[in-house]
Amino acid sequence: MMTDPVTALSDDLTDAVATDMVEPPRDCPLCPRLAAFREEQRLAHPDWHNAPVPVFGDPDAWLAIVGLSPGLKGGNRSGRTFDNEKGGGTLYGALLAFRLAHDHEALGPQEIGPEDDLVLDGVVTIDAVRCVPPNNQPTKEELLTCRPFLAGPLAALPELRLVIALGEEAHRSAVKALGGKLPKARYAPMAEHRFPSGVQLIDCAPLATDGVAIEAAVLEAVVARALVLRSGEAAPVEDVAAP
């Protein structure tokens, strides 16, 4: 009996992510609900990205910023994390302010979008779930299925020292992707966790809560703390035990 192409691709991907890091393919079938929603959006908006949103930033990054999932009219539309999403411009604006990003024009938070020349310096941004979910809410199973596409890129950053998690669900995925243990690494804004690898995680509020974008001061505080931890001037935090 012949195996249908979708099942065959799913089996191949399952084997691949179990042994090595791969970027999800454009037609990734591992999460059926997300794949079906993605196809709906391709029919409705054929000029949008409508595919897994790739890692954005510097391959030599020391800092990774982890969000939950792409927004329907944000990363899913443009193909870049946090574009046109509530709080996304504020986040990239904070990176510009701390000279962790640059561009060829003086951009403000509301001017950041797919037409800009934004370049991240020492930073990458990535979502815990790469495809847009209905109602902007991935399921626990989808978070688990997509975790190799978070763990792999983080492990592939040779200079990685700090991770910022935007919200509790992003925190949970980041902790597991970094080899930590969730009962010990509890989420709280500005909480800090150290992993056996030496990588440290800082918790931050999500970019938007109930439709209200995060305040610039909150992002600036967490980015400033990451810079202090990178410098080695801060007191060490308690280790997170490996599972």
Backbone bond lengths (Angstrom), bond angles and torsions (degrees), N, CA, C in turn:
res aa  C-N    CA-C-N  psi(-1)  N-CA   C-N-CA  omega(-1)  CA-C   N-CA-C  phi
1 M - - - 1.461 - - 1.530 109.33 -
2 M 1.324 116.80 133.46 1.454 121.38 -177.40 1.524 110.66 -76.39
3 T 1.318 115.53 143.54 1.464 121.71 175.50 1.514 108.76 -90.16
4 D 1.340 116.63 133.17 1.463 118.08 -178.78 1.526 109.73 -69.60
5 P 1.335 117.76 152.58 1.473 122.06 -173.96 1.528 113.68 -58.21
6 V 1.344 117.57 -37.37 1.461 119.65 -178.86 1.517 110.88 -65.75
7 T 1.345 116.70 -44.15 1.464 120.31 178.55 1.512 111.05 -63.68
8 A 1.346 116.60 -41.07 1.460 120.42 179.81 1.519 111.21 -63.01
9 L 1.355 117.12 -44.19 1.451 120.49 179.00 1.521 110.85 -64.72
10 S 1.341 116.75 -40.21 1.459 120.68 179.11 1.518 111.02 -61.83
11 D 1.344 117.02 -42.85 1.464 121.38 178.64 1.529 110.53 -63.53
12 D 1.337 116.54 -42.80 1.471 120.48 179.48 1.527 110.91 -62.57
13 L 1.333 116.15 -42.95 1.460 119.84 -179.70 1.523 111.10 -66.22
14 T 1.323 117.14 -40.57 1.461 120.35 178.82 1.510 110.66 -58.97
15 D 1.334 116.72 -43.12 1.463 120.74 177.68 1.517 111.08 -65.54
16 A 1.336 116.81 -40.37 1.467 121.27 -176.22 1.521 111.61 -66.86
17 V 1.325 117.13 -46.10 1.462 118.94 -176.66 1.509 111.75 -72.80
18 A 1.331 117.34 -18.13 1.461 119.83 177.04 1.518 111.42 -75.40
19 T 1.320 117.49 -20.76 1.460 120.39 -173.99 1.521 114.10 -118.43
20 D 1.332 118.02 -18.63 1.454 118.92 -174.32 1.525 109.35 -158.93
21 M 1.314 115.59 165.48 1.453 120.76 178.47 1.519 110.17 -84.70
22 V 1.324 115.36 130.68 1.460 120.31 173.22 1.518 107.86 -136.81
23 E 1.315 116.20 147.92 1.456 120.13 168.44 1.526 106.92 -77.16
24 P 1.314 118.35 139.45 1.463 118.31 178.56 1.517 110.78 -62.08
25 P 1.323 118.17 140.09 1.459 119.84 178.32 1.518 111.28 -71.08
26 R 1.310 115.24 164.73 1.467 120.11 -177.80 1.520 112.05 -56.22
27 D 1.314 117.46 -36.52 1.468 121.33 -178.24 1.517 111.50 -107.36
28 C 1.324 117.72 39.54 1.467 121.75 -178.68 1.527 110.79 -52.91
29 P 1.346 117.83 126.24 1.461 120.44 -176.32 1.535 113.71 -103.95
30 L 1.332 118.03 7.51 1.465 120.23 -169.08 1.525 113.55 -66.46
31 C 1.323 118.32 -26.89 1.470 122.01 177.70 1.527 107.80 -116.31
32 P 1.331 118.82 97.75 1.467 120.79 -172.92 1.529 114.18 -56.40
33 R 1.324 117.21 -39.51 1.469 119.56 -179.49 1.521 111.07 -64.29
34 L 1.318 116.84 -42.33 1.460 120.46 179.60 1.521 110.97 -69.55
35 A 1.338 116.89 -38.02 1.463 119.96 178.79 1.528 110.77 -63.80
36 A 1.333 116.59 -40.58 1.467 119.93 179.56 1.528 111.05 -66.98
37 F 1.336 117.11 -40.91 1.460 121.01 179.00 1.521 110.66 -66.09
38 R 1.321 115.62 -37.99 1.468 120.73 178.04 1.524 110.61 -61.52
39 E 1.328 117.36 -41.70 1.463 120.99 179.37 1.523 110.87 -65.66
40 E 1.333 117.04 -37.86 1.462 120.12 176.67 1.532 110.67 -59.95
41 Q 1.322 115.63 -42.56 1.463 119.50 -178.42 1.530 111.84 -70.57
42 R 1.327 117.48 -31.79 1.464 119.91 177.08 1.520 110.90 -64.97
43 L 1.339 116.39 -37.36 1.455 119.78 177.80 1.525 110.87 -70.48
44 A 1.321 115.70 -39.88 1.463 120.12 -177.35 1.525 112.70 -76.99
45 H 1.339 116.28 -33.39 1.461 120.99 -174.83 1.541 109.37 -137.79
46 P 1.304 118.09 74.30 1.465 120.38 -174.78 1.525 114.61 -65.16
47 D 1.327 117.89 -14.95 1.466 120.36 -179.86 1.534 112.40 -93.07
48 W 1.328 118.25 0.36 1.458 121.43 177.89 1.528 110.69 -85.99
49 H 1.321 116.52 167.95 1.469 121.89 177.94 1.528 110.50 -63.14
50 N 1.338 118.20 -54.00 1.470 123.80 174.33 1.525 112.81 46.30
51 A 1.325 116.11 55.67 1.459 122.59 -179.30 1.534 107.15 -162.04
52 P 1.337 117.50 170.18 1.464 117.99 175.02 1.523 110.84 -54.84
53 V 1.323 116.15 134.16 1.467 121.14 -177.75 1.527 108.85 -85.65
54 P 1.334 117.85 123.23 1.464 120.32 -175.15 1.528 113.07 -75.58
55 V 1.317 115.10 166.76 1.461 121.43 171.73 1.529 108.11 -61.32
56 F 1.328 115.97 139.36 1.460 120.78 178.61 1.518 109.62 -120.92
57 G 1.331 116.74 130.00 1.451 118.67 173.57 1.512 114.70 137.76
58 D 1.323 114.25 -151.64 1.459 124.19 -169.80 1.527 110.57 -93.50
59 P 1.331 120.26 121.69 1.465 121.17 179.42 1.525 113.59 -64.27
60 D 1.331 117.18 -15.00 1.463 121.38 175.56 1.525 111.34 -104.26
61 A 1.316 116.30 29.00 1.460 121.15 -175.13 1.529 111.92 -64.32
62 W 1.335 115.46 141.75 1.465 122.24 170.24 1.524 110.54 -98.08
63 L 1.350 116.82 -14.71 1.463 122.92 -177.83 1.520 110.05 -126.77
64 A 1.335 115.93 131.65 1.465 121.71 173.83 1.519 108.27 -119.06
65 I 1.324 116.23 135.93 1.457 121.91 178.17 1.529 107.67 -113.32
66 V 1.338 115.58 119.85 1.463 121.66 -172.25 1.517 110.15 -108.87
67 G 1.340 116.15 120.19 1.452 121.93 172.99 1.514 110.41 -100.65
68 L 1.320 116.73 -176.03 1.467 120.58 -177.37 1.520 111.61 -85.21
69 S 1.325 117.64 -60.83 1.468 121.31 -176.54 1.525 108.75 -162.02
70 P 1.330 117.84 160.02 1.470 120.28 -179.88 1.525 111.76 -66.60
71 G 1.322 116.29 147.70 1.453 120.80 171.76 1.517 110.25 -80.53
72 L 1.324 116.17 152.23 1.461 120.52 -178.03 1.526 111.51 -57.38
73 K 1.332 116.84 -47.62 1.463 121.16 179.88 1.523 111.67 -100.25
74 G 1.328 116.64 11.81 1.454 121.89 178.79 1.510 110.72 -105.04
75 G 1.352 115.89 -110.46 1.457 119.73 -179.51 1.515 113.32 -58.94
76 N 1.325 116.78 -34.80 1.466 119.15 178.77 1.521 111.35 -64.12
77 R 1.308 116.35 -30.90 1.468 119.72 -179.88 1.532 111.57 -81.48
78 S 1.328 117.09 -43.33 1.470 120.54 -172.46 1.523 113.65 -95.10
79 G 1.345 117.02 -27.12 1.456 120.01 -175.41 1.517 113.35 90.20
80 R 1.352 117.87 9.20 1.460 120.96 177.70 1.522 109.65 -128.91
81 T 1.321 116.22 135.89 1.454 121.28 -178.43 1.525 111.84 -54.41
82 F 1.327 115.29 135.55 1.467 125.14 171.20 1.531 114.66 70.75
83 D 1.315 119.75 0.46 1.462 120.53 177.23 1.522 110.40 -61.06
84 N 1.342 115.99 134.96 1.465 122.12 173.58 1.530 113.15 55.30
85 E 1.331 116.73 23.62 1.457 121.25 176.69 1.525 108.48 -106.42
86 K 1.314 116.57 148.58 1.463 119.45 -179.80 1.520 109.64 -57.02
87 G 1.305 116.10 124.95 1.457 120.98 -178.84 1.508 113.79 87.63
88 G 1.328 118.45 -14.00 1.459 120.75 -178.30 1.521 112.61 -65.83
89 G 1.324 115.65 -45.46 1.457 119.07 177.60 1.519 111.90 -64.10
90 T 1.337 115.98 -34.74 1.468 119.97 178.00 1.519 110.74 -66.13
91 L 1.337 116.48 -39.40 1.463 119.96 177.76 1.523 111.05 -62.99
92 Y 1.320 117.13 -50.90 1.464 119.18 -179.93 1.526 110.97 -65.91
93 G 1.345 116.53 -30.62 1.456 119.54 175.12 1.525 111.62 -64.41
94 A 1.339 116.74 -38.10 1.463 120.45 177.44 1.525 111.00 -65.54
95 L 1.330 116.53 -39.29 1.467 119.59 178.18 1.535 110.55 -65.33
96 L 1.320 116.35 -38.34 1.466 119.53 175.67 1.529 110.66 -62.94
97 A 1.332 116.05 -42.46 1.460 120.16 -177.26 1.526 112.10 -63.52
98 F 1.349 115.99 -34.03 1.461 120.57 -179.22 1.534 112.33 -93.88
99 R 1.320 115.63 11.90 1.458 122.29 179.09 1.527 112.48 59.07
100 L 1.323 115.04 34.45 1.456 121.53 173.45 1.531 110.23 -101.46
101 A 1.310 115.56 8.65 1.462 123.37 175.56 1.518 107.00 -155.92
102 H 1.317 116.13 157.80 1.458 120.24 174.82 1.519 109.30 -148.26
103 D 1.316 115.47 164.23 1.458 121.82 177.38 1.520 108.11 -148.60
104 H 1.300 116.30 -179.94 1.460 120.83 -177.97 1.525 112.35 -96.14
105 E 1.333 115.86 -1.73 1.452 121.00 175.22 1.523 108.14 -137.89
106 A 1.303 117.01 162.44 1.462 120.83 179.19 1.525 108.69 -82.15
107 L 1.322 116.05 93.34 1.456 120.95 -177.54 1.524 110.72 -87.34
108 G 1.322 115.69 145.50 1.449 121.94 168.24 1.518 108.67 -101.69
109 P 1.344 118.42 167.15 1.463 121.04 -177.77 1.521 114.07 -53.13
110 Q 1.345 117.40 -36.51 1.459 119.29 -177.01 1.525 112.79 -80.84
111 E 1.325 117.31 -5.54 1.459 121.09 -178.94 1.523 112.12 -100.23
112 I 1.330 116.64 -5.61 1.460 120.10 -178.21 1.521 109.11 -78.27
113 G 1.306 116.68 128.17 1.454 121.20 -178.36 1.506 110.60 -174.37
114 P 1.319 117.98 -173.86 1.462 121.77 -172.69 1.513 115.32 -62.72
115 E 1.337 117.97 -16.48 1.463 120.03 -178.81 1.524 113.10 -93.00
116 D 1.351 117.78 -0.02 1.456 119.67 -176.47 1.529 110.73 -84.84
117 D 1.344 114.97 177.84 1.463 121.37 178.12 1.525 110.61 -112.23
118 L 1.313 116.80 34.11 1.456 121.22 -174.85 1.530 111.14 -64.59
119 V 1.335 114.66 132.79 1.464 122.48 176.98 1.526 107.41 -128.96
120 L 1.321 117.17 132.15 1.457 120.84 178.17 1.529 109.73 -91.61
121 D 1.320 115.71 139.64 1.461 122.53 -178.02 1.530 109.66 -115.16
122 G 1.324 116.42 104.04 1.455 120.65 -179.56 1.511 114.13 80.10
123 V 1.325 117.42 13.73 1.460 122.25 -174.56 1.533 109.75 -136.84
124 V 1.342 115.93 144.97 1.462 121.57 165.84 1.523 108.71 -126.90
125 T 1.323 115.91 152.82 1.458 121.79 171.64 1.523 107.95 -119.31
126 I 1.329 115.10 143.84 1.465 120.85 -175.21 1.522 108.41 -156.43
127 D 1.320 116.98 149.39 1.461 121.14 176.06 1.522 110.31 -103.06
128 A 1.339 115.80 148.53 1.458 121.29 178.11 1.525 111.29 -66.30
129 V 1.319 116.69 -33.35 1.470 123.34 172.98 1.513 106.46 -119.73
130 R 1.332 117.30 125.11 1.460 120.82 -170.07 1.521 114.32 -82.09
131 C 1.328 118.09 -24.40 1.466 121.02 -178.35 1.522 110.21 -101.64
132 V 1.325 116.38 149.84 1.453 120.45 179.71 1.529 110.33 -67.70
133 P 1.332 117.66 131.56 1.470 120.11 176.22 1.531 111.16 -98.01
134 P 1.315 117.98 153.66 1.465 119.59 173.26 1.529 110.34 -56.58
135 N 1.316 116.00 138.97 1.465 122.48 178.92 1.530 112.45 58.76
136 N 1.320 116.46 22.03 1.471 121.64 177.58 1.527 112.98 57.08
137 Q 1.328 117.27 31.18 1.456 119.85 -177.29 1.527 111.14 -136.47
138 P 1.341 118.21 100.76 1.464 119.86 175.98 1.523 111.04 -72.86
139 T 1.316 116.05 155.51 1.461 120.86 176.57 1.529 109.82 -84.77
140 K 1.324 116.02 166.46 1.467 120.46 177.20 1.527 110.50 -60.68
141 E 1.332 116.33 -38.53 1.463 119.86 178.99 1.524 111.23 -64.39
142 E 1.324 117.12 -40.28 1.472 120.37 178.44 1.520 111.73 -66.74
143 L 1.328 116.78 -37.67 1.464 120.11 175.63 1.517 110.78 -62.29
144 L 1.328 116.36 -41.42 1.467 120.45 179.18 1.524 110.85 -67.84
145 T 1.327 117.30 -43.96 1.459 121.21 -177.88 1.520 111.55 -63.27
146 C 1.327 116.73 -37.52 1.465 120.70 -176.40 1.526 112.65 -86.26
147 R 1.319 117.98 -4.31 1.466 119.91 -174.84 1.528 113.73 -58.32
148 P 1.332 120.05 -37.22 1.472 117.71 176.91 1.518 113.54 -59.32
149 F 1.353 116.84 -26.72 1.461 119.96 178.96 1.526 111.88 -82.00
150 L 1.324 116.29 -1.63 1.459 122.54 168.39 1.524 110.30 -102.55
151 A 1.337 115.45 -48.04 1.471 119.88 -177.87 1.524 111.64 -63.42
152 G 1.334 117.44 -41.08 1.459 120.82 -177.30 1.514 113.05 -62.51
153 P 1.338 118.00 -53.55 1.469 118.93 178.56 1.525 113.59 -60.92
154 L 1.342 118.15 -36.70 1.464 119.58 177.78 1.525 110.46 -64.88
155 A 1.332 116.43 -43.21 1.465 120.54 179.80 1.525 111.78 -65.86
156 A 1.334 116.59 -25.47 1.464 120.75 -177.35 1.524 113.39 -82.91
157 L 1.339 117.45 -3.09 1.468 120.71 179.19 1.527 108.64 -90.02
158 P 1.317 118.84 106.05 1.464 120.59 -172.90 1.517 114.11 -67.34
159 E 1.342 117.29 -23.67 1.464 120.76 -176.78 1.526 112.95 -104.88
160 L 1.333 118.16 9.73 1.462 120.70 -174.66 1.525 111.84 -62.66
161 R 1.335 115.63 128.19 1.461 121.33 178.30 1.529 112.76 -128.96
162 L 1.322 116.68 -29.33 1.461 121.08 -176.56 1.523 110.50 -133.09
163 V 1.332 115.23 145.89 1.459 121.91 173.07 1.519 107.35 -130.62
164 I 1.320 116.57 135.96 1.465 122.38 172.10 1.524 107.18 -109.49
165 A 1.330 117.04 125.71 1.460 122.03 178.07 1.517 109.21 -104.51
166 L 1.322 116.77 125.78 1.463 122.97 -176.85 1.526 109.95 -95.00
167 G 1.320 117.03 88.54 1.456 121.73 179.15 1.512 113.02 101.79
168 E 1.335 115.41 164.04 1.471 120.48 -172.40 1.517 113.03 -66.49
169 E 1.328 118.48 -41.97 1.471 119.50 -178.63 1.525 110.66 -67.58
170 A 1.329 117.03 -39.46 1.467 119.31 175.21 1.527 110.07 -63.64
171 H 1.331 116.76 -38.01 1.466 121.69 176.15 1.530 111.06 -58.45
172 R 1.322 116.47 -47.78 1.470 120.17 -177.22 1.528 110.67 -61.71
173 S 1.316 116.31 -44.01 1.461 119.59 179.38 1.525 111.43 -66.12
174 A 1.338 116.67 -40.28 1.464 120.12 -179.57 1.518 111.28 -66.05
175 V 1.327 117.18 -41.87 1.466 120.39 178.69 1.526 110.59 -58.67
176 K 1.321 116.80 -48.67 1.471 120.19 -179.02 1.528 110.72 -66.95
177 A 1.322 117.11 -38.96 1.472 120.15 -179.87 1.524 111.47 -65.08
178 L 1.337 116.83 -29.13 1.461 121.10 -178.79 1.528 112.77 -91.43
179 G 1.331 116.87 2.81 1.454 120.07 176.77 1.512 114.23 86.63
180 G 1.333 117.40 20.11 1.450 121.30 -178.87 1.513 112.74 -93.18
181 K 1.337 114.45 -179.66 1.453 122.18 -175.79 1.521 108.39 -121.87
182 L 1.335 116.65 117.71 1.457 120.77 -171.39 1.532 115.19 -62.80
183 P 1.315 121.09 -39.55 1.469 117.46 -179.56 1.522 113.34 -58.75
184 K 1.329 116.45 -28.38 1.453 118.79 179.37 1.525 111.52 -89.35
185 A 1.308 117.49 -36.76 1.470 121.95 -178.73 1.517 109.03 -91.55
186 R 1.316 116.69 80.48 1.458 121.50 -177.46 1.525 110.45 -83.46
187 Y 1.336 114.70 142.82 1.462 120.27 -179.29 1.524 111.54 -77.52
188 A 1.303 115.50 135.70 1.464 123.01 169.16 1.519 107.21 -163.86
189 P 1.327 119.13 137.50 1.466 119.65 179.53 1.521 112.39 -52.96
190 M 1.327 115.17 128.29 1.468 125.04 -178.94 1.523 112.97 74.77
191 A 1.330 118.25 6.30 1.470 119.94 172.98 1.522 109.19 -68.53
192 E 1.328 115.87 149.88 1.465 121.69 -177.98 1.529 109.55 -125.16
193 H 1.333 115.05 142.72 1.461 121.01 -177.69 1.523 108.61 -139.76
194 R 1.322 116.00 139.36 1.461 120.83 177.13 1.530 109.16 -113.78
195 F 1.342 115.84 138.49 1.450 121.88 -176.65 1.525 111.09 -106.19
196 P 1.332 117.19 162.66 1.472 119.54 -178.95 1.518 113.54 -54.74
197 S 1.324 117.57 -28.19 1.466 121.48 179.51 1.527 112.44 -73.62
198 G 1.338 116.86 -13.04 1.457 121.20 -174.30 1.517 113.06 96.53
199 V 1.320 117.98 -13.09 1.459 121.44 176.74 1.530 109.24 -67.74
200 Q 1.320 116.30 140.34 1.457 121.45 179.01 1.521 110.20 -113.54
201 L 1.330 114.94 147.27 1.460 122.60 -179.44 1.522 108.83 -118.59
202 I 1.331 116.01 134.23 1.460 122.50 173.70 1.525 107.83 -116.03
203 D 1.321 116.22 129.31 1.455 120.71 177.54 1.519 110.85 -85.17
204 C 1.325 114.85 142.33 1.467 121.84 177.25 1.523 107.62 -136.56
205 A 1.315 116.38 155.84 1.458 120.01 173.01 1.528 109.57 -62.73
206 P 1.346 118.27 157.35 1.473 119.72 175.63 1.516 111.00 -64.84
207 L 1.327 115.85 162.15 1.463 119.97 -177.93 1.527 112.47 -64.23
208 A 1.312 117.33 -24.60 1.458 120.54 176.69 1.527 108.92 -148.55
209 T 1.319 116.15 143.17 1.463 122.42 176.75 1.519 108.36 -130.09
210 D 1.336 116.04 121.68 1.470 121.27 -178.62 1.527 111.65 53.05
211 G 1.329 115.47 38.80 1.454 120.90 176.63 1.508 115.04 81.90
212 V 1.328 117.20 0.66 1.464 121.07 -179.68 1.526 108.93 -103.52
213 A 1.331 116.29 124.32 1.461 120.92 -176.92 1.522 111.17 -70.65
214 I 1.313 115.04 149.83 1.456 122.41 178.03 1.534 110.25 -62.22
215 E 1.328 116.59 148.73 1.458 120.25 177.71 1.521 110.57 -77.92
216 A 1.320 115.90 143.99 1.464 120.65 -179.42 1.522 111.40 -57.19
217 A 1.332 117.36 -36.34 1.463 120.86 -177.73 1.523 111.86 -62.33
218 V 1.322 116.95 -33.84 1.468 120.66 179.67 1.525 110.09 -66.27
219 L 1.323 116.72 -46.77 1.456 120.74 179.18 1.525 111.28 -66.31
220 E 1.308 116.34 -40.08 1.465 119.38 179.74 1.529 110.99 -63.25
221 A 1.332 116.73 -36.47 1.465 120.10 179.94 1.528 111.21 -66.79
222 V 1.323 116.94 -41.77 1.461 119.02 -176.99 1.525 110.69 -74.23
223 V 1.337 118.20 -36.00 1.467 120.35 176.25 1.525 110.24 -66.98
224 A 1.321 116.12 -40.53 1.468 119.66 177.27 1.522 110.80 -61.44
225 R 1.324 116.84 -40.34 1.468 120.07 178.47 1.523 110.86 -65.01
226 A 1.317 117.10 -39.87 1.465 119.88 177.31 1.520 110.95 -59.79
227 L 1.315 117.38 -39.92 1.462 121.08 178.84 1.526 111.05 -65.73
228 V 1.329 117.37 -38.02 1.463 120.79 177.33 1.530 110.33 -65.17
229 L 1.329 117.05 -45.05 1.464 120.48 179.41 1.527 111.11 -63.38
230 R 1.327 116.13 -37.70 1.461 119.44 178.50 1.528 111.05 -63.41
231 S 1.318 116.13 -35.73 1.461 119.95 -177.83 1.522 113.00 -70.57
232 G 1.340 115.73 -16.72 1.461 119.57 -179.29 1.506 113.69 81.89
233 E 1.338 117.54 7.85 1.458 120.66 -178.11 1.523 112.85 -85.21
234 A 1.351 117.42 -13.79 1.450 119.98 -177.45 1.524 110.45 -86.80
235 A 1.327 116.13 154.44 1.464 120.85 176.09 1.525 108.95 -66.05
236 P 1.344 118.84 144.18 1.468 120.17 179.78 1.521 111.85 -66.14
237 V 1.324 115.26 148.12 1.451 119.70 176.64 1.520 109.83 -98.31
238 E 1.322 115.89 165.48 1.458 120.47 -176.70 1.530 110.45 -65.98
239 D 1.327 115.79 140.22 1.459 120.47 179.54 1.524 110.71 -67.47
240 V 1.340 115.33 149.58 1.449 121.97 170.77 1.514 108.38 -96.12
241 A 1.315 117.33 121.66 1.461 120.06 -177.07 1.513 110.70 -67.17
242 A 1.324 116.37 140.93 1.459 121.22 175.97 1.522 109.29 -71.01
243 P 1.339 117.79 150.67 1.457 119.85 178.28 1.523 111.20 -60.50
